[in-house]
């Protein structure tokens, strides 16, 4: 039965009725199989009446015995002729259709209403439950980003729901699919990169270091577009808002500074780290509590929001209560002189042809000593 295009309620109702028709078709097929079996046992299986006559007779039998919407859908169904023949064969075999059909109608109505209710529930809940499972199960990276940004994500979520209903461990499947997805991502990237010079965005380059250690940010990271950056890092708006709230709760006396940190350009990277840690079961609130103990981030000439972003990232990268005092950036005079357009190399360097230590590294990228950690990028 066709339903008006662009009317979600009508489409849902139409699908519910069609499902009810499927249940009627199933019950009639089973009843007809029982009839045939009994008649074959007695050697008295009867010939079916002509299809056109059966359709007319069945239409009269259905009147007032089934709901109007289900009756109309039955007669519009491609298998209506077959169902009509089954009904008339049952009547000829001695089955009282006035007793059978109302019971079949009750089943069909139950199916119709159940499907409609499920449709309404799914429309309200959306894919939120499965998005949460996905974020809890898969680490941030190309696979998770690809799934959540895919046009087929609703279908993927629906499949996950069906598997879960049948007792399948969806988390285990996701973990396995993640490993396979990484292989696919690398294979496709290799083909696409053939003959091309790899490029990395300025944001990805400038963020390399403590802010991205242990994370896997995309090479085309665009922190200038907040919505896009969060999407690239697989962080939903709701998830981002929750992480921002956690930062504010950790600093009740610095609400203004927390707001500035959340609006800072590199905040999405802190949110990505929080999402990764949360998926690993780490206590975010206990980590963030370190910000109140070490207030060195409140001092300095640079933007306080940026300082708090770096401080939050610092405490998140260390066990709760064990983060050492954050190292302040220091300037390398040799590197600064090398990068300067007005100051040339010293005479000693010019004579010996020596380059300063870490030549070519911008002064602001050099930082003081920090505890060594394994880098997984």
C-alpha positions as CSV (number, residue, x, y, z in Angstrom):
1,X,0.0,0.0,0.0
2,X,1.5,3.3,-1.0
3,X,1.9,6.1,1.5
4,X,2.3,9.8,1.0
5,X,6.0,10.7,0.4
6,X,7.5,13.1,2.9
7,X,5.1,12.3,5.7
8,X,7.0,10.3,8.3
9,X,3.9,9.5,10.3
10,X,2.1,8.2,7.2
11,X,5.2,6.2,6.2
12,X,5.5,4.7,9.6
13,X,1.8,3.8,9.7
14,X,2.0,2.3,6.3
15,X,5.0,0.1,7.3
16,X,3.1,-1.0,10.4
17,X,0.1,-2.1,8.3
18,X,2.3,-3.9,5.8
19,X,3.9,-5.8,8.7
20,X,0.4,-6.7,9.9
21,X,-0.4,-8.0,6.4
22,X,2.7,-10.2,6.6
23,X,1.5,-11.7,9.8
24,X,-2.0,-12.5,8.3
25,X,-0.3,-14.0,5.3
26,X,1.8,-16.2,7.6
27,X,-1.2,-17.4,9.6
28,X,-3.2,-18.2,6.5
29,X,-0.3,-20.1,5.0
30,X,0.0,-22.2,8.1
31,X,-3.7,-22.8,8.3
32,X,-3.8,-23.8,4.7
33,X,-0.9,-26.2,5.2
34,X,-2.8,-27.9,8.1
35,X,-5.9,-28.2,5.8
36,X,-3.9,-29.8,3.0
37,X,-2.2,-32.2,5.4
38,X,-5.4,-33.4,6.9
39,X,-7.1,-33.8,3.6
40,X,-4.2,-35.7,2.1
41,X,-4.2,-38.1,5.0
42,X,-7.9,-38.9,4.1
43,X,-7.2,-38.7,0.3
44,X,-9.8,-36.0,0.0
45,X,-7.8,-32.9,-1.0
46,X,-10.2,-30.6,-2.9
47,X,-9.6,-28.5,-5.9
48,X,-9.4,-24.7,-5.4
49,X,-12.1,-22.5,-6.9
50,X,-11.3,-20.0,-9.7
51,X,-9.1,-17.1,-8.6
52,X,-11.5,-14.4,-9.6
53,X,-14.4,-16.0,-7.8
54,X,-12.3,-16.7,-4.7
55,X,-11.3,-13.0,-4.6
56,X,-14.9,-11.8,-4.7
57,X,-16.0,-14.3,-2.0
58,X,-13.0,-13.6,0.2
59,X,-13.8,-9.8,0.0
60,X,-17.3,-10.5,1.3
61,X,-15.9,-12.7,4.2
62,X,-13.4,-10.0,5.3
63,X,-16.0,-7.3,5.5
64,X,-16.5,-6.2,9.2
65,X,-14.2,-9.0,10.4
66,X,-10.9,-7.2,10.0
67,X,-9.9,-3.6,10.6
68,X,-10.5,-1.5,7.5
69,X,-6.8,-0.5,7.0
70,X,-5.6,-4.1,7.2
71,X,-8.4,-5.3,4.9
72,X,-7.5,-2.7,2.3
73,X,-3.8,-3.6,2.5
74,X,-4.6,-7.3,2.2
75,X,-6.6,-6.7,-1.0
76,X,-3.8,-4.5,-2.4
77,X,-1.1,-7.0,-1.6
78,X,0.6,-8.8,-4.5
79,X,-0.3,-12.1,-2.9
80,X,-4.0,-11.3,-2.4
81,X,-5.2,-13.9,-5.0
82,X,-3.3,-16.6,-3.2
83,X,-4.6,-15.6,0.2
84,X,-8.2,-15.4,-1.2
85,X,-7.8,-19.0,-2.5
86,X,-6.6,-20.1,0.9
87,X,-9.5,-18.5,2.7
88,X,-12.1,-20.1,0.4
89,X,-10.4,-23.5,0.6
90,X,-10.6,-23.2,4.4
91,X,-14.3,-22.3,4.3
92,X,-15.0,-25.2,1.9
93,X,-13.1,-27.6,4.3
94,X,-15.5,-26.6,7.1
95,X,-13.5,-23.8,8.9
96,X,-15.8,-21.1,10.4
97,X,-14.3,-18.0,9.0
98,X,-16.4,-15.8,11.3
99,X,-14.6,-17.3,14.2
100,X,-11.1,-17.6,12.6
101,X,-10.8,-14.1,11.0
102,X,-11.6,-12.0,14.1
103,X,-8.8,-13.9,15.9
104,X,-6.4,-13.4,13.0
105,X,-7.5,-9.7,13.1
106,X,-6.5,-9.4,16.7
107,X,-3.1,-10.8,16.0
108,X,-2.7,-8.4,13.0
109,X,-3.7,-5.4,15.1
110,X,-1.3,-6.3,17.8
111,X,1.5,-6.6,15.2
112,X,0.5,-3.3,13.6
113,X,0.5,-1.4,16.9
114,X,3.7,-3.0,18.1
115,X,5.5,-1.9,14.9
116,X,4.1,1.6,15.1
117,X,5.2,1.9,18.7
118,X,8.7,0.7,17.9
119,X,8.9,3.1,15.0
120,X,7.9,6.0,17.4
121,X,10.4,4.8,20.0
122,X,13.2,4.6,17.5
123,X,12.3,8.0,16.1
124,X,12.6,9.5,19.6
125,X,15.8,7.6,20.6
126,X,17.5,7.8,17.3
127,X,20.9,6.1,17.2
128,X,22.1,7.6,20.5
129,X,22.4,4.3,22.3
130,X,24.6,2.8,19.6
131,X,26.6,5.9,19.1
132,X,27.5,5.8,22.8
133,X,28.5,2.1,22.5
134,X,30.6,2.9,19.5
135,X,32.5,5.7,21.3
136,X,33.0,3.5,24.3
137,X,34.2,0.5,22.3
138,X,36.3,2.1,19.5
139,X,39.2,4.5,20.0
140,X,39.1,7.9,18.3
141,X,40.5,7.6,14.8
142,X,39.7,7.1,11.2
143,X,37.4,4.0,11.7
144,X,35.2,5.6,14.3
145,X,35.1,8.9,12.3
146,X,34.2,7.0,9.1
147,X,31.3,5.2,10.8
148,X,29.7,8.2,12.5
149,X,30.0,10.4,9.4
150,X,28.7,7.8,7.0
151,X,25.3,8.4,5.3
152,X,24.6,4.7,6.2
153,X,25.1,5.2,9.9
154,X,21.4,4.8,10.8
155,X,21.4,1.5,8.9
156,X,24.6,0.4,10.7
157,X,23.0,1.3,14.1
158,X,19.8,-0.6,13.1
159,X,21.9,-3.7,12.3
160,X,23.7,-3.4,15.7
161,X,20.3,-3.3,17.4
162,X,19.1,-6.4,15.6
163,X,22.3,-8.3,16.5
164,X,21.9,-7.2,20.1
165,X,18.3,-8.4,20.2
166,X,19.5,-11.8,19.1
167,X,22.0,-12.1,21.9
168,X,25.1,-11.3,19.9
169,X,28.0,-9.5,21.6
170,X,28.0,-6.4,19.5
171,X,31.0,-4.9,21.3
172,X,33.1,-7.9,20.3
173,X,32.0,-7.5,16.7
174,X,32.9,-3.8,16.7
175,X,36.3,-4.5,18.1
176,X,37.0,-7.0,15.3
177,X,35.5,-4.7,12.7
178,X,37.7,-1.9,14.0
179,X,40.9,-3.9,13.3
180,X,39.6,-4.8,9.8
181,X,38.6,-1.2,9.2
182,X,42.2,0.0,10.0
183,X,43.5,-2.4,7.4
184,X,41.0,-1.1,4.8
185,X,41.8,2.5,5.7
186,X,45.5,1.9,5.2
187,X,45.1,0.0,2.0
188,X,42.8,2.7,0.5
189,X,45.1,5.5,1.8
190,X,48.1,3.8,0.1
191,X,46.4,3.8,-3.2
192,X,45.1,7.3,-3.0
193,X,48.5,8.6,-1.9
194,X,50.4,6.9,-4.7
195,X,52.2,9.6,-6.8
196,X,51.0,12.4,-4.4
197,X,53.1,14.4,-2.0
198,X,51.6,14.0,1.5
199,X,50.4,17.2,3.0
200,X,49.6,18.0,6.6
201,X,47.5,20.9,7.8
202,X,49.0,23.7,9.8
203,X,46.8,22.8,12.7
204,X,48.0,19.2,12.7
205,X,51.7,20.4,12.5
206,X,51.4,23.0,15.3
207,X,49.5,20.5,17.5
208,X,52.1,17.8,17.3
209,X,53.5,17.1,20.7
210,X,51.9,16.9,24.1
211,X,48.5,17.9,22.9
212,X,48.3,14.9,20.4
213,X,50.5,12.4,22.2
214,X,48.6,9.1,22.3
215,X,45.9,10.4,20.0
216,X,45.4,9.9,16.3
217,X,44.2,13.2,14.9
218,X,43.6,13.5,11.1
219,X,46.3,15.0,9.0
220,X,43.9,17.6,7.7
221,X,42.8,18.7,11.2
222,X,41.0,22.1,11.0
223,X,40.8,23.7,14.4
224,X,39.6,26.9,12.7
225,X,36.2,25.3,12.2
226,X,35.0,24.1,15.6
227,X,32.2,21.9,14.3
228,X,34.4,20.3,11.7
229,X,37.2,19.7,14.1
230,X,35.0,18.0,16.6
231,X,33.6,15.8,13.8
232,X,37.1,15.0,12.6
233,X,37.9,13.8,16.1
234,X,34.6,11.9,16.4
235,X,33.3,14.1,19.3
236,X,29.6,14.7,19.2
237,X,28.2,18.1,20.3
238,X,26.6,16.5,23.3
239,X,29.8,14.8,24.3
240,X,31.8,18.0,23.9
241,X,29.3,19.9,26.1
242,X,29.6,17.2,28.8
243,X,33.4,17.4,28.8
244,X,33.2,21.2,29.0
245,X,30.9,20.8,32.0
246,X,33.4,18.5,33.7
247,X,36.1,21.1,33.3
248,X,33.9,23.7,34.9
249,X,33.0,21.4,37.8
250,X,36.7,20.8,38.4
251,X,37.3,24.6,38.7
252,X,34.2,26.0,40.5
253,X,36.2,29.2,41.4
254,X,37.4,29.7,37.8
255,X,34.2,29.5,35.7
256,X,35.3,32.4,33.4
257,X,38.6,30.8,32.8
258,X,37.0,27.4,32.0
259,X,34.7,29.1,29.5
260,X,37.7,30.6,27.8
261,X,39.5,27.2,27.7
262,X,36.4,25.6,26.0
263,X,36.3,28.3,23.4
264,X,40.1,28.1,22.8
265,X,41.2,27.0,19.4
266,X,42.9,23.7,20.6
267,X,40.1,22.7,23.0
268,X,38.8,19.9,20.6
269,X,42.1,18.0,21.2
270,X,41.5,18.1,25.0
271,X,38.0,16.8,24.4
272,X,39.4,14.0,22.2
273,X,41.8,13.0,24.9
274,X,38.9,13.0,27.4
275,X,36.8,10.8,25.1
276,X,39.7,8.3,24.7
277,X,40.3,8.2,28.4
278,X,36.6,7.7,29.2
279,X,36.5,4.8,26.7
280,X,39.4,3.3,28.6
281,X,37.6,3.6,31.9
282,X,39.9,6.2,33.4
283,X,38.6,8.7,36.1
284,X,38.4,12.0,34.3
285,X,37.2,13.9,37.3
286,X,40.1,12.8,39.4
287,X,42.6,13.8,36.7
288,X,41.0,17.2,36.3
289,X,41.1,17.8,40.0
290,X,44.8,18.4,39.6
291,X,44.1,21.7,38.0
292,X,42.9,23.1,41.3
293,X,46.1,21.9,43.0
294,X,48.6,23.3,40.5
295,X,47.5,26.9,39.8
296,X,50.5,27.8,37.7
297,X,48.3,28.0,34.7
298,X,46.7,31.1,36.1
299,X,50.0,33.0,35.8
300,X,51.5,34.2,32.5
301,X,51.1,36.7,29.8
302,X,49.5,34.5,27.1
303,X,45.8,33.9,26.8
304,X,44.5,32.3,30.0
305,X,42.2,30.0,27.9
306,X,45.1,28.5,26.0
307,X,47.1,28.1,29.2
308,X,44.2,26.2,30.8
309,X,43.9,24.0,27.7
310,X,47.6,23.1,28.0
311,X,47.3,22.5,31.8
312,X,44.2,20.3,31.4
313,X,46.0,18.3,28.8
314,X,49.0,18.0,31.2
315,X,47.0,16.6,34.1
316,X,45.1,14.2,31.8
317,X,48.4,12.7,30.6
318,X,49.5,11.8,34.1
319,X,48.0,9.6,36.9
320,X,45.6,11.5,39.2
321,X,47.7,13.5,41.7
322,X,51.0,12.6,40.1
323,X,51.3,15.2,37.4
324,X,54.6,17.1,37.9
325,X,54.5,20.9,37.7
326,X,53.8,21.9,34.2
327,X,57.0,22.9,32.4
328,X,56.9,26.4,31.0
329,X,58.1,27.0,27.4
330,X,61.5,28.4,27.0
331,X,63.1,30.2,24.2
332,X,66.1,28.9,22.4
333,X,68.2,31.9,21.5
334,X,70.2,30.0,18.9
335,X,67.0,28.8,17.2
336,X,65.5,32.3,17.5
337,X,68.6,33.8,15.9
338,X,68.4,31.3,13.1
339,X,64.7,32.1,12.4
340,X,65.3,35.9,12.6
341,X,65.3,37.9,9.4
342,X,67.5,40.6,11.0
343,X,70.1,38.7,13.0
344,X,72.5,36.5,11.2
345,X,74.5,33.6,12.6
346,X,77.4,34.4,14.9
347,X,80.9,34.7,13.6
348,X,81.9,31.4,15.1
349,X,79.1,29.6,13.4
350,X,79.8,31.3,10.1
351,X,83.4,30.4,10.3
352,X,82.9,26.7,11.2
353,X,79.7,26.2,9.2
354,X,77.9,24.8,12.2
355,X,74.2,25.0,12.6
356,X,72.7,25.6,16.0
357,X,71.2,22.7,17.9
358,X,67.7,21.8,16.6
359,X,68.1,24.0,13.6
360,X,64.9,24.7,11.8
361,X,62.7,24.3,14.9
362,X,60.7,27.4,15.7
363,X,61.6,28.8,19.1
364,X,58.0,28.6,20.4
365,X,57.9,24.9,19.7
366,X,60.8,24.2,22.1
367,X,59.7,23.2,25.6
368,X,61.4,22.5,28.9
369,X,62.1,19.0,30.2
370,X,59.1,16.7,30.8
371,X,58.6,13.1,31.9
372,X,59.2,10.7,29.1
373,X,56.3,8.7,27.8
374,X,55.9,6.2,25.0
375,X,54.4,7.8,22.0
376,X,51.8,5.8,20.1
377,X,51.1,8.3,17.3
